[in-house]
């Protein structure tokens, strides 16, 4: 008797493959009119800006972007 594979498992496998295999195909940094070094620099800058944006979103989600209301003074 064969086990049936649920649709959820198939979806998880497809998503994992997409997350790991898609970035491997994007290795052409240069565009027409720019050198490979310029394309690589542009690509790194885009990744850095995306990472900063994600960190800002996470900070605001976890309420870490607001100043603390705690005092540094000892209250009796």
C-alpha positions, 0 to 999 in steps of 0.5 A: 500500500502506497502512502499518499502525499498531501498537497501541502507537502508538495507546496512546501517542496516547491516553495523550498526549491524556488527559494534555493534554486532561483537565486542561483540563476541570477549571476549576470550582474552587468547590463548594456552600457556598464561593466561587470564591476558596476553591475556587481556593485549595483547588485550588492547595493540593491541587496544591502538596501533590501536587507536594511528595509527588512530589518526596519520592518522587523524592528517596527513589527517588534516595536524596537524602533520606538524609544524606551519609556524606562528611566535610568534613574532609581525610583524609591 
